[in-house]
Amino acid sequence: MPQTPHIEKHFTSSEIVRDVVIGMSDGLTVPFALAAGLSGAVASTGIVVTAGLAEVAAGSVAMGLGGYLAARGDAEHYASERRREADEVRDIPEREALEVEEVLQQHGLTAEEIAPVVAALRRRPDAWIDFMMRFELGLEEPHPGRATKSAATIAGAYVVGGMIPLLPYILLQDGRTALLLSVIITLFALSVFGYVKGRFTGTGPMRSALQTVLIGGLAASVAFAIAKLIA
C-alpha cells in the first residue's frame, strides 16, 4: 500500500530571519514615532522628511554596527570556548569523559549505552570537542562572514521599514493628510509584519500582529502628544 511521506514541519529561527525582524521592527517603529511627533509640532512636511531621512540613515548605521559587533562577539566567544574545551580534552581527558557521561545520562542513556559512545569520542578528539561545544555548552559554530551579513541585513531592513512611514510626507505637501496616510499605511505594515513574524516564530500570527501594532501605535501616540504639549 502506498504511504504518504511523512514531512516534519519545524521552524528553525535562522539568523537572517532574526536580523530582518530586528531591523524591520525598529525601522517601522522609530521613524514612525519621530514623524508623528514632528507632525504635532510643525506643519512643514519638508522638516519631517529631512529629520526622518536623517534618523533612518543614522539608525540603520547604528543598528547595523550593533549587529556586526554582536555577531563578532558571538564568534569570538565560540572560538574562546572551543580553545578551552580543546585544552581540557587534551589535558584532563578523564574529567571530560565524566562530563560526557553526565550529558548522556541526562538524555536517559544507561551506563552500558554510554560506554561505547565515550570510547568512540575519545578516539576522535575533534568530534569530542564538537560534542562538548554543542551538548555541554549549547554553542553552535557561527557561519563565516556572519558579522558582515548580519550588519547588512539589519541595516537594510531598517531602511526599508523606516521609509514606509516617511513615504506620505515625501509625496504630499499637506502635513495633516500626510500624517493620516502615514498612520494608516504604517499600522497596516506593522500588522502584516507582525503576522508574518508570528508565522515564522510560531508564537501566533494574530497575537504577534496585534502586539506589533499596539507597540508601534503607542510609540507614535506618545511622541505626537509630547510634541503637541511642547509646541
C-alpha positions in Angstrom: 0.0 0.0 0.0 1.5 3.4 -0.9 2.2 5.6 2.0 2.1 9.3 2.2 5.6 10.5 3.0 6.0 12.0 6.5 7.1 15.6 6.3 8.1 17.2 9.5 7.4 21.0 9.8 9.7 22.7 12.3 10.6 26.3 12.3 14.3 27.0 12.6 14.8 30.6 13.5 17.5 31.4 11.0 20.0 34.2 11.7 18.8 36.1 8.6 15.2 36.0 9.7 16.2 37.2 13.2 18.2 40.0 11.7 15.3 41.1 9.4 12.9 41.1 12.4 15.3 43.2 14.5 15.9 45.7 11.7 12.3 45.9 10.4 10.7 46.2 13.8 12.8 49.2 14.8 12.7 50.6 11.3 8.9 50.7 11.3 8.5 52.0 14.8 11.2 54.6 15.5 10.8 56.7 12.3 7.0 56.4 12.6 7.1 57.8 16.1 9.5 60.6 15.0 7.4 61.6 12.1 4.2 61.6 14.2 5.9 63.6 16.9 7.2 66.2 14.4 3.8 66.4 12.8 2.4 67.5 16.2 4.9 70.4 16.3 5.5 71.6 12.8 3.3 71.9 9.7 6.1 71.6 7.1 6.4 68.1 5.6 9.9 69.1 4.4 11.1 69.2 8.0 9.6 65.9 8.8 11.2 64.3 5.7 14.6 65.8 6.4 14.6 64.7 10.0 13.1 61.4 9.1 15.7 60.6 6.5 18.5 61.7 8.9 17.1 59.3 11.5 16.8 56.4 9.1 20.4 56.9 7.9 21.7 57.2 11.5 19.5 54.4 12.8 20.5 52.0 10.1 24.2 52.6 10.7 23.8 52.2 14.4 21.7 49.1 14.1 24.0 47.6 11.5 27.0 48.3 13.6 25.3 46.8 16.7 24.5 43.6 14.7 28.1 43.4 13.5 29.6 43.8 16.9 27.1 41.2 18.4 28.0 38.7 15.7 31.7 39.3 16.1 31.2 38.8 19.9 29.5 35.5 19.3 32.3 34.3 17.0 35.0 35.3 19.5 33.1 33.7 22.4 32.7 30.5 20.4 36.4 30.4 19.5 37.5 31.1 23.0 35.3 28.3 24.5 36.4 25.9 21.8 40.1 26.5 22.7 39.3 25.9 26.3 37.5 22.7 25.5 40.4 21.5 23.3 42.8 22.2 26.2 40.6 20.2 28.6 40.2 17.3 26.2 44.0 17.2 25.9 45.0 17.8 29.5 42.2 16.3 31.6 40.5 13.7 29.4 39.2 11.7 32.4 37.2 14.6 33.7 35.9 15.4 30.3 34.8 11.8 29.8 32.8 12.1 33.0 31.2 15.2 31.7 30.2 13.3 28.5 28.7 10.6 30.7 26.7 13.2 32.7 25.3 14.7 29.5 24.3 11.4 28.1 22.7 10.4 31.4 20.6 13.5 31.3 19.2 12.1 28.0 18.3 8.8 29.6 21.1 6.6 28.3 22.3 3.7 30.6 25.9 3.1 31.6 26.1 0.2 29.0 24.9 2.5 26.3 27.2 5.4 27.3 30.4 3.4 27.4 30.9 2.8 23.6 29.9 6.4 22.9 32.6 7.8 25.3 35.2 5.3 23.8 34.4 6.4 20.3 34.6 10.1 21.2 38.0 9.6 22.9 39.3 8.2 19.6 38.1 11.3 17.8 39.2 14.4 19.6 37.7 16.9 17.1 34.3 15.1 17.4 34.7 15.1 21.1 35.2 18.8 21.2 32.3 19.3 18.9 30.1 17.2 21.2 31.1 19.2 24.3 30.5 22.5 22.5 27.0 21.5 21.4 25.7 19.5 24.2 27.6 20.8 27.3 27.8 24.5 26.4 24.9 24.7 23.9 27.0 26.7 21.4 26.8 26.4 17.6 29.7 27.5 15.4 28.9 30.8 13.7 28.9 30.8 10.0 31.9 32.5 8.3 31.1 36.1 7.3 28.2 36.2 9.8 29.1 39.6 11.2 29.1 41.4 7.8 26.0 39.7 6.6 24.2 40.5 9.9 25.2 44.2 9.7 24.0 44.5 6.1 20.7 42.6 6.7 19.8 44.6 9.8 20.7 48.0 8.2 18.8 47.2 5.0 15.7 46.0 6.9 15.8 49.2 9.0 15.9 51.4 5.9 13.0 49.5 4.3 11.0 49.7 7.4 11.8 53.4 8.0 10.9 54.6 4.5 7.3 53.3 4.9 6.1 55.9 7.4 8.0 58.7 5.6 6.6 58.0 2.2 3.4 60.0 2.6 5.5 63.0 3.7 7.7 62.7 0.7 4.7 62.5 -1.7 2.3 65.0 -0.1 2.6 68.7 0.9 -0.2 68.8 3.4 1.1 67.7 6.8 -2.2 66.5 8.3 -3.0 64.4 5.2 0.5 63.0 5.2 0.2 62.2 8.9 -3.1 60.4 8.5 -1.9 58.4 5.5 1.4 57.6 7.3 -0.6 56.3 10.3 -2.8 54.1 8.0 0.0 52.5 5.9 2.4 52.1 8.9 -0.2 50.4 11.1 -1.1 48.2 8.2 2.6 47.4 7.6 3.1 46.7 11.3 0.2 44.3 11.3 1.5 42.5 8.2 5.0 42.4 9.6 3.7 41.1 13.0 1.6 38.5 11.3 4.5 37.2 9.2 6.8 37.3 12.2 4.3 35.2 14.2 4.1 32.6 11.4 7.9 32.3 11.4 8.4 32.2 15.1 5.3 30.0 15.9 4.0 32.5 18.5 0.7 33.0 16.8 0.2 35.3 13.8 -2.8 37.3 15.1 -1.3 37.8 18.5 2.0 38.9 17.1 0.3 41.3 14.7 -1.8 42.8 17.5 1.2 43.3 19.7 3.3 44.9 16.9 0.5 47.3 16.0 -0.1 48.2 19.7 3.6 48.9 20.3 4.1 51.0 17.2 0.9 52.9 17.7 1.6 53.6 21.3 5.1 54.9 20.5 3.7 57.2 17.8 0.9 58.4 20.0 3.2 59.3 22.9 5.6 61.2 20.6 2.7 63.1 19.0 1.2 64.0 22.3 4.5 65.2 23.8 5.2 67.3 20.7 1.7 68.9 20.9 2.3 69.8 24.6 5.6 71.4 23.9 4.7 73.2 20.7 
